[in-house]
Amino acid sequence: MMVKLYAENPNPRDVARVVETLRHDGVVICPTDGVYAFVCALSSQKAIDRIKTLRNRRNDELTLICDGLSTVAQYARVDNGQFRILKRNLPGAFTFVLQASGQIPVKALGRRKTVGVRVPANDIPVAIARELGMPLVTASVKTDDEVVEYATDPELLDERYGHLADLVIDGGLGGLTPTTVVDLTSGEPEILREGGGELV
């Protein structure tokens, strides 16, 4: 099943429909400011396990999409220096690795003590996370051997993955460039992966 949403002004009624799916342990394919991604509610361990199986991911490879810096500060420990870096670069195509806070369910966190956090420049996942009232757990749909069209075209994503997800959001053609991953846990920012964001 597909839902059309526009990045500039997502329709609240359709956003609510997506959120209802997520609240019932749903997995949704959603655009971001990088590649399309599988997303689910942080509160749903059942959906998190589904995403891990779909993408063959471990706990330490899952990332949270937040609706703003205040939410990031709820789910990760952020000092003043880290906050300034986040404020300069978010929203944007970044994943920042920070120390996890106690707000993240233990099962979702697993054995790790850090968490990757994002605030995308695309309003669709931000609006969904805001309406949901918690971060989205996310893992990109794209794999290294993916045919380009199947990673960027929502209709083809629905054709290929629609039976694995409960909903596919048509947010227009997606990109192929992943986020820039920056580790902020050891004082100075360390770029772990170059991507769509340029750190300032």
KASULTA-V318934 format. One record per residue. N is the residue number from 0. RES is the residue in one small letter. OMEGA is omega in radians with two decimals (* if undefined). Layout:
# KASULTA-V318934
n,res,omega
N,RES,OMEGA
N,RES,OMEGA
This chain:
# KASULTA-V318934
n,res,omega
0,m,-3.11
1,m,3.04
2,v,3.12
3,k,3.06
4,l,3.14
5,y,-3.05
6,a,-3.07
7,e,-3.05
8,n,-3.10
9,p,-3.14
10,n,-3.09
11,p,-3.13
12,r,3.13
13,d,3.05
14,v,3.13
15,a,3.12
16,r,3.10
17,v,-3.12
18,v,3.11
19,e,3.08
20,t,-3.13
21,l,-3.13
22,r,3.10
23,h,3.06
24,d,-3.11
25,g,2.99
26,v,-3.06
27,v,3.00
28,i,-2.92
29,c,3.03
30,p,3.00
31,t,3.05
32,d,3.00
33,g,3.13
34,v,3.00
35,y,-3.05
36,a,2.89
37,f,3.08
38,v,3.04
39,c,3.11
40,a,3.11
41,l,-3.10
42,s,-3.05
43,s,3.11
44,q,3.11
45,k,3.13
46,a,3.08
47,i,3.11
48,d,3.09
49,r,-3.14
50,i,3.12
51,k,3.11
52,t,-3.13
53,l,-3.04
54,r,-3.14
55,n,-3.07
56,r,2.96
57,r,3.12
58,n,-3.02
59,d,3.14
60,e,3.10
61,l,-3.05
62,t,3.09
63,l,2.95
64,i,-3.14
65,c,-3.12
66,d,3.12
67,g,-3.07
68,l,-3.14
69,s,3.10
70,t,3.05
71,v,-3.10
72,a,3.06
73,q,-2.98
74,y,3.08
75,a,3.10
76,r,-3.04
77,v,3.06
78,d,-3.05
79,n,3.14
80,g,3.11
81,q,-3.13
82,f,3.13
83,r,3.11
84,i,3.12
85,l,-3.09
86,k,3.14
87,r,-2.94
88,n,-3.13
89,l,0.01
90,p,-3.12
91,g,-3.03
92,a,-3.13
93,f,2.85
94,t,3.13
95,f,3.12
96,v,-3.09
97,l,3.02
98,q,-3.13
99,a,3.06
100,s,3.14
101,g,-3.13
102,q,-3.11
103,i,3.13
104,p,-3.08
105,v,-3.13
106,k,-3.13
107,a,-3.08
108,l,-3.08
109,g,-3.09
110,r,-3.06
111,r,3.12
112,k,3.13
113,t,3.13
114,v,3.02
115,g,-3.13
116,v,3.14
117,r,2.88
118,v,-3.05
119,p,3.03
120,a,3.08
121,n,-3.06
122,d,-3.07
123,i,3.14
124,p,3.11
125,v,3.12
126,a,3.13
127,i,3.14
128,a,3.13
129,r,3.14
130,e,3.13
131,l,3.13
132,g,3.11
133,m,3.12
134,p,3.00
135,l,2.95
136,v,-3.02
137,t,3.00
138,a,-3.04
139,s,3.09
140,v,-3.00
141,k,2.97
142,t,-3.05
143,d,-3.08
144,d,-3.10
145,e,2.97
146,v,-2.99
147,v,-3.06
148,e,-3.11
149,y,3.11
150,a,-3.01
151,t,-3.06
152,d,-3.07
153,p,3.12
154,e,3.10
155,l,3.04
156,l,3.11
157,d,3.13
158,e,-3.04
159,r,-3.02
160,y,-3.06
161,g,3.13
162,h,-3.14
163,l,3.14
164,a,-3.13
165,d,-3.10
166,l,3.02
167,v,3.11
168,i,3.02
169,d,3.11
170,g,-3.08
171,g,3.14
172,l,3.14
173,g,3.11
174,g,3.11
175,l,-3.09
176,t,3.13
177,p,3.08
178,t,2.93
179,t,-3.12
180,v,-3.08
181,v,3.10
182,d,3.13
183,l,-3.02
184,t,-3.02
185,s,3.11
186,g,3.14
187,e,3.09
188,p,3.09
189,e,-3.14
190,i,-3.13
191,l,3.12
192,r,3.04
193,e,-3.14
194,g,-3.01
195,g,-3.11
196,g,3.07
197,e,-3.00
198,l,3.08
199,v,*
